[in-house]
């Protein structure tokens, strides 16, 4: 949404001979404004370069700006910014004083107040018609009245102008709110600082509070090197403060200058700490916000058709920058990607009629083709987009397109259609008709001769997003940056769901794609419940993976924590829910198929905007004196028929006409903290509990082998060296391997360095899938792709015949073809313990269906040997009897003792009484334990 908010206030007051006059400019928008020439409707969208150079926060010929202060409070990615200025008319004559603020294009103004010589004007958001009527009544009664107007569609600049007599003191205060968008791995908050003069009290502060922690924060300085040392950044685990407070001398352009050198943008970039791919669920003030930004997943393959405008208007710098950007973009393609290029003017041409792989030969040929394009002629957008869509359809029918790949059209254009079909609504319908549900359209509009609303509308309707490219020297970088945002799709078909009767009024919770470095956000209201925890479930598809992730949020903890924070924004969840809802409703309104539905959406927008005090295209900010006798109106643009303000979030969601179900039916592995209704409850993880008697290896490392026929347990230890990889199961018949990597304790204890399993790998050769469970993460690899998950969230992942179920900070189940099960148990050590380290235990049931070729330290006992124990007698330790064991032709001296099974109780464990075989199991296992050392985690055991 791009529009320039020009605020021109008018007011006439006669009081004791003193005159206040506010300049009024502009006319009311009328119904005919929808029918203006389409070539003119989008011309002005931002400040011209001349306006930008002349921009001043406070303007006047002979004035004193006593203070100018900007403060932003960002809590959980939601910012509330306040701009305050105190000004005195120091001249001998009455004059106009202007107050100008540049605000982010996606922000909503929430309030504006002004104090003119003690007369206070307070703002309140009302439905536009109500505000206009009140304004008109004041004007009709001869009362002072003013109007705030927007002459363009970029709410980029807020301008106020007040005419006051000499000696007048004016205080301005503007508030606006915005949700931070994550792009390329970070959030960025901009403060435009252009005071235009020296200010005795100049200060800018940005306070950040992120409950889960801040991973990085930095201030990006475009104000000039002289201010670099004055920008102070302080941060702790979950808070950060960026401060800029130059004194008068430091503000000067030179030592004796009277002009201010402050003219630029103070930008704060940061990212948050994430402990899992499941996302972050925050609950506050009766509302929740679910943030989802997974990483460490392999990108999905892409199928891209680039559609490039080569009409005459692209001649010169625009085409040069486009060619430069396309060269870099093409270099990013891989052999897994398919692509082609459509270029169009009054005709439509194709570099290749079919999609081709991103090989180096094809890429070089495509770069040469683009290099030789000579722009000329008209603009036939309709036919070009039809051609691109049909190319993707053909690739699908021919079997070129992987079912799990992402297909997209990227349109680059600088103007409206002039050839072929030129009616925008018809083009919009045509594009929607040919774009399959799996295809996305991304629109890049270069300059301001293009109808950006149209590009935004066709992108939103087809699961994409749009961006304006400013036609200047860095247009190529802007194009590359946009492509970077969509070049790494990680997930498809994402849904964020909740248990029944736990939430309501949920914002869009299904998304077509998730791109690396971005973030998907879902918000809603929390219904009353006896449970102190809210649970969400996120389902998605990755490259060869199907994923389900569980996230929990404490209902009360965040409010308690924020009450302690001095600079947090306590209403963030409530306002963020309203912000997202209003933005999505505005987008749905622009795409409404009928007038009746449009009216219903309009009413919802106005109700929410008034309740949450957002100035939108359908509401206005009525600014009036405390006694209500003087009124002004802050009026934002109407939503014209050709569309306005449509937005997208994250990776191009497709706003559905009917919201999907929010109810999540728990799968069998889920431990639900919020008790589900009876019809929802799945089997639960207890049904996955392995048999009471089992083969296992735990602690440092102690093996317990359960012999079913003999109904006995046999134990042995392996005393090996850190770094060795021991084979537990090796089955060349089924293609399965289970190996464990040994790690050592931090230091010897009683002159002995203990070893533990620090990583367990389950490799299934037929599918080429390896699951590596470490103490810090769980990795799935298939030779070409790697996907990582942390222990911080419960998750279920399926790839081909391998299923992995992670139970948060507890254990992992690996199931191969429903035939073989392996459980890996996580043990956490106290971080400050001088000896202990985190380690893993492995639990493998006897009923796994191996082939006759299975072997390994545990696998060999699937063929149970004959074992007899006799001559039981007292040992040196009266608590431990001794005996003789006959097994595999060997007579072994064994000791009666016990080891621990930690499945039920990870701290104390359950005692398992067993006969202990000494010397690393010698005589009980085949060969020597060193025969079971393999070179890598996926290595099979050589034949013994």
Steps between C-alpha positions, in 0.01 A plus 500: 500500500666813380350837546621846592302649791491877463359652817379859449307633799273803494357686794385856568475619860425854619571537868592825674637645183735211437464310173584133428458392140551151360549473126246277319591343168345235278145388427284215618540186297184431305355191344631603160857458621468130421450581133800717443741412221683182595819653369486769769371309802839369611735781399582639846602247754801641686684824553674634194875541528452876537248449781731253665788745494282777647340280763513637853338356808408849620472784250470874555687820414578630845427233756672331793475124522548436869486122479458214257471152645426164342440187705420150374405214725522165326355205686488161330544649150227764549604863515330803651672823397444846643633819340490817712610854421475830685518817287482876564422768240794728580428747223315830518231392256240231479613210285436140400688231693510151353552170679602217265567135578604223264352172617534141375263421217345209688437693821162612631478846655324454835487854640602860452472772762596865493524770763482856365547754777316280745221400262527123479383307199456126558453241227261207486444254216145479366327354198575731213138602441450577871816707515409689185153579632639637826751704307228634268276592792777703657565680173127561441460659844785733426728317739865455425557192285785345308564203276779251477527354152698244309571579137677177418509136599822486699443593864862594513499857623282661764482879468340754730494873440371752755488881464573667834572852631843597634605356834275196461609170653399181317549140605446221248470130581446218249458127572517212253524121526643232275578130501862427418550282193788255492696513175821317422541392858440822693248766597570863416351811658552839338489845657521788251690779676492829307446787747611762246658715773694486823296371796608551863327179610533244223464132584409172334452177696408148392415255778471132407360227722488144365392247766682207337823694467685712244760324289644811332443875488674779316437861405547583133617858465413700186532831683871540430829394654503794739208343688624140506650528849186668634270206425509282809383139498458309824346156526438214739348157454150625417528880483679755284519879495622714213550864593598805293529825693734756341541837667474830311867513407501140379199572277676776302619440144822677592643662811340839441207388281143577595361214285435150633694208358232252612333389178444130447368178642587330826439131436498227762539140381455207732397138518366284781631185660321183390541170678301288257347487154153473652469874548417720794156527660447810715185565702417839649192706588260228386661473157768278348758546226670203337830579323631239258846540344670160461855466372753225428272345239608428144335721235229360280573479125368797300329537162518864394383686192641852489267739315688817401352818357716615204271776372640835393461653845758252634770650280814627673571467872197281576601234249866520593418447869257216416764321291757541777258359758394209278861393450543469877160331546569239231831416667305403812311219323606141560470174311190422708326808361313544170455835332425698186469862392210683334566853376225722365419832341215506247611146417580209731818293455651207686865419554389137529150369435550240774649506847867399508733403786723760664819359351797728441459469121131601510569785740774646279273478195217673689733778617610561142137513385413765760814698419390535137146630570426843349194662661236645265126498434194465724406286801306174467489378862198274456644278230840483672350374827279251314809365326692464826217320678446258209873425504474388865186300425677324214796424724262339749323283241835395352621383842787750514373663817569324828181462705678659796656786306387864495378653174496876453474777245706813566372802307718810451321798338507878503166590345136427435380277214469683169468209256260205487277476806537828690209479743662424835204313648491267199874434523454426868228242425705346219805457721299345782338258256826359363711503818467162669465485877863394529631799300594841640537837333746761622476851356777760486393848391782726385442872553167681524351465154379154597170436679646351813158422646428277201833318534439455871149371441593233243792389718289474816224313320753248368689420820783745445599851597600824330771758546570837349848543355626857505649585163835634616863396505444204733194351327704189419575449868131545585409231246765264637388564857140418413604181324707404806182509706327241278798301373507247785155352565530258792142388561168465319141478617552621854212487749501622861223328695374488858301263724124547488349774720839650585510804266275723289521779242820355358670687217601319184650170610573325169786609279608387158875531554763591753823661377830487682568809710134607520236434764138390509282653770161379626306681772167463675307507825545246779179347634456456877640170621615331817825410328796730549644409161398564141618250238537544124581246229672595176487265203704549182670327209872535432728336244406130540376573854161534664528684831279557804631727775354569844542832684386599848448840656437584865176697534611725788881511510552768234262753659681450831836557333390809307371663816865514608620660175523879497506545123284215369173552313253302714215497244713351222306173456162668487618769260695256282192279464296803394776624268529168317123457484440847355780460244362165387143634484613793286665252266187280490285808437696592189436148367137469614292328230175683583381835631324332792817326617696819455252683726530233768879518491485880506293497816742261672796719407333814631394334826848367571678818391285715727540261792878485463544859376654432157481760223417291193355574156156458662549698820609850589668666794279774638715754684302737720548733790407378845171690500417366152460844342794472259547196278747373246493182300783259418367333188672210329436400136181323407532149367429559130357237271832425345625386837707631784702378784504129429771327695661163539687339785793262515534287192198600301190363667184449305212668684226241487135600466418270793736467791629144552426302812702594805450167674796268523450125551805385692701221334598193693839632611388835642513579871234766535548740788151637439266202559303443180136402487450121487436494126828680432737302717740289298687201631768709665868416545439249778368260234841534334670381817722209418451162671595476868790270415727637232854526368663825598824686542513798732729695728875444446407274302328211674341236276198296612405209274163341571483132408138410437525119506722494804299778667818661626695822453873505429708814549841615389690826465714622212814685603607676182642833391324832423456538126447129435178406320346173622262297288187397687295355214624417149252329268615484139184304419260783583760773443483629858784624721494636857832649614608707801776760535683500834585824680704540816424664832646846560779356712594169664319397816707285736765474228247367248363684198143385445355470153139547389303503178492857374330418166291212371442444129227290341575455130253338261686426179204425263364854541843654559366659819714552809365620834776630726395573857750717689470666839430839341295412191345236277608490134333331205712461189444324170837553338408833340279673753537558871224599742574586862267508799575586860390331820303815583167387353293188449502407132401225259692464172439248225733441205429209269488190726667668799304671775663707774307614807670746733354550847618833636819475707433130562545239228482417131328207334629386161275255316602341170220354286304417816739204540786639702485736798781681676459735794770751595478653846654840583690554825585856601787571738529807717703741287729593787573138591880466471479142370165409346386569144169464317460149356254260337353161575377252237203265545426231239219242535550130434208480258664712229471315170857467373634275227704187584815701418466737796796548734650764726551536873122482547381366165678164537267409787192495274621140462494416866790279609464213743596626842521311827598636840602272783721475808343808652691592815589789728754741361747743649216748525228342716236690301618358168495128437734340250444213256623322192338569162528274200437674168631451147736226621651729764498473879488846653517617859206737546375715785141564604430872504277759350501775242254779429214537253428874479187497288263563789724709723793679337645613834497184707413232246347158564730222613538205263661196667738322269803275477801721432764384249843651561772613257272695262273202441779269386366152436137616500530710184648364180868588473649800677322832555756671274360295210187716529677831441392645163649795309188719478148535635346341190753220476397134489681243708749285313437127515633347822 
